Amino acid sequence: MNHKSIVGVDLGGTNVRAGLIIDNQIVKIESCSISSSKPEAYVLEEVIATIDKIFERDVAGIGVGVPSVVDTERGIVYDVQNIPSWKEVHLKQKLEDYFKVPVYINNDANCFAIGERYFGHGSDYKNIVGLISGTGLAAGIIINGKLYDGYNCGAGEFGMIPYKDHNYEYYCSGQYFAKEHQIPGDKLFQMASDGEPEALDIFKAYGANLGNAIKTILYSVDPEIIILGGSVSKAYSFFEDTLAEKLESFAYTPVVDRLTIRVSETPHIAVLGAAALYFDKRDN
């Protein structure tokens, strides 16, 4: 049990959410819209104001998850999605100057993985991949209980690996439904729920593609558990079987036999994952 008070911040392109976590529970949470078209300083003030609403004097640290490239050592975020003015923001320094506590920053996929490590399905495992499938495909990697983000915070970008005539992201995210089949993912999910054969077949094909992506992950990282997140993961029951069929061709049978695949069920995982950056950095 982590008894310290930590703030987790999930920064998106349209809103920011901040939660106060005590004893592994969110006790306060605030969500505010972001003026994404405004200058850098204006948006930063909105972020600080949101954190201020839940910040308390005994907070030990702040973790921030952002949809961007991050210099994790210096806490600089680059080219934040949907916030054009945030080209190079020294976010760690600015937040530490204001709140006077340590601040840790990472991308949203890494936050998902470390969040599941501390607050979700990964709590009993040391080697974890958190795989997010939504508008894109991205992953966070936990090795021996610690987040591994690579030299440039680029570890886990399995979606960028070439696959067929595009890459894994194209075939293993919502892009596959919208671009390849011209059906939005939410509509396809409803069609599949209603038992429409076309939708069920599309999800089966998606599962085969994701199964190939997971084979690549297994050859690269060999995790104990893969935790699926993102909007597409909610349709897991429609593509679970074809995913498993693809894994049957993996060269090392014991690896697949020992692998656990789960779908994230943790509420507010983005906020909790950001807070978990503190524990990942401070725990021995």
GICOR-V14342 format. One record per backbone hydrogen bond with DSSP energy under -0.5 kcal/mol. CO is the residue of the C=O (numbers start at 1). NH is the residue of the N-H. E is the energy in kcal/mol with one decimal. If there is no record, write none. Layout:
CO;NH;E  CO;NH;E
This chain:
1;3;-0.7  2;23;-0.6  2;24;-0.7  4;6;-0.6  5;60;-3.1  5;61;-0.7  6;21;-3.4  7;63;-2.7  8;19;-2.7  9;11;-0.7  9;65;-3.0  10;12;-0.7  10;17;-2.3  11;67;-0.7  14;34;-2.8  15;12;-2.8  16;32;-2.6  17;10;-3.0  18;30;-2.7  19;8;-2.4  19;21;-0.6  20;22;-0.5  20;27;-2.9  20;28;-1.1  21;6;-2.4  22;25;-1.5  25;22;-2.7  25;27;-0.7  28;20;-2.6  30;18;-2.6  32;16;-2.7  34;36;-1.9  35;38;-2.4  36;85;-0.6  39;43;-2.0  40;44;-2.3  41;45;-2.1  42;46;-1.5  43;47;-2.1  44;48;-2.6  45;49;-2.5  46;50;-1.8  47;51;-2.2  48;52;-2.7  49;53;-1.0  50;53;-0.5  51;54;-1.5  51;55;-1.4  56;59;-1.8  58;5;-0.6  60;102;-0.7  61;7;-2.2  62;104;-2.6  63;9;-2.3  64;106;-2.1  65;11;-2.6  66;68;-1.6  66;108;-1.5  67;81;-1.9  69;78;-2.6  70;72;-1.1  71;75;-2.0  71;76;-1.5  75;92;-2.2  76;71;-3.0  77;89;-2.6  78;69;-1.1  80;83;-1.9  83;86;-1.9  85;87;-1.7  86;80;-1.9  87;79;-1.0  88;90;-0.5  89;77;-2.5  89;91;-2.2  90;94;-2.1  91;95;-2.5  92;96;-2.7  93;97;-2.4  94;98;-1.3  95;99;-3.1  96;100;-2.0  102;62;-2.4  104;64;-2.7  106;66;-2.0  107;111;-2.0  108;112;-2.0  109;113;-1.9  110;114;-2.4  111;115;-2.2  112;116;-2.1  113;117;-1.7  114;118;-1.6  115;119;-3.0  116;120;-1.3  116;122;-1.3  120;123;-1.5  121;124;-0.5  122;125;-1.9  126;128;-0.5  126;145;-3.4  127;224;-2.5  127;225;-1.3  128;142;-3.2  129;131;-0.7  129;227;-2.7  130;132;-0.6  130;140;-2.1  131;133;-0.5  131;229;-2.7  132;134;-0.5  132;138;-2.0  133;232;-2.0  133;233;-0.6  134;174;-3.8  136;134;-2.7  138;132;-3.2  140;130;-2.4  141;148;-3.0  142;128;-1.7  143;146;-1.9  146;143;-2.8  147;149;-0.6  148;141;-0.6  149;155;-1.6  150;153;-0.7  154;157;-1.1  156;139;-0.9  156;158;-1.9  157;160;-1.4  158;161;-1.6  159;169;-2.6  161;168;-2.0  163;166;-2.2  166;163;-1.3  167;171;-1.4  168;172;-2.1  173;176;-1.5  173;177;-0.6  174;178;-2.1  175;179;-3.1  175;180;-0.8  176;180;-0.9  176;181;-0.7  177;181;-0.7  177;183;-2.4  184;188;-2.4  185;189;-2.4  186;190;-1.8  187;191;-2.4  188;192;-2.7  189;193;-2.4  190;194;-1.5  191;196;-2.4  192;195;-1.6  196;200;-2.1  197;201;-2.5  198;202;-2.0  199;203;-2.3  200;204;-1.9  201;205;-2.2  202;206;-2.3  203;207;-2.5  204;208;-1.7  205;209;-1.9  206;210;-2.8  207;211;-2.2  208;212;-1.7  209;213;-1.9  210;214;-2.5  211;215;-1.9  212;216;-1.8  213;217;-1.9  214;218;-2.7  215;219;-2.4  216;220;-1.6  217;221;-3.3  217;222;-1.0  224;260;-2.0  225;129;-2.0  226;228;-0.6  226;262;-2.2  227;131;-2.6  228;264;-3.1  229;133;-2.6  230;233;-0.8  231;234;-1.1  232;235;-2.0  233;236;-1.7  235;238;-2.3  235;239;-0.6  236;239;-1.2  236;240;-1.6  239;243;-1.8  240;244;-2.3  241;245;-2.2  242;246;-1.7  243;247;-1.6  244;248;-0.9  245;248;-0.7  246;249;-1.4  247;250;-1.8  251;253;-0.8  252;255;-1.2  252;256;-1.1  253;257;-2.4  254;258;-1.8  255;259;-0.7  256;259;-0.6  260;226;-2.6  262;228;-3.3  265;267;-0.6  266;269;-1.0  268;272;-2.5  269;273;-2.9  270;274;-1.7  271;275;-2.0  272;276;-2.1  273;277;-0.7  274;277;-1.1  275;278;-1.5  275;279;-0.7  276;280;-2.5  277;281;-1.8  278;282;-2.2  279;283;-2.8
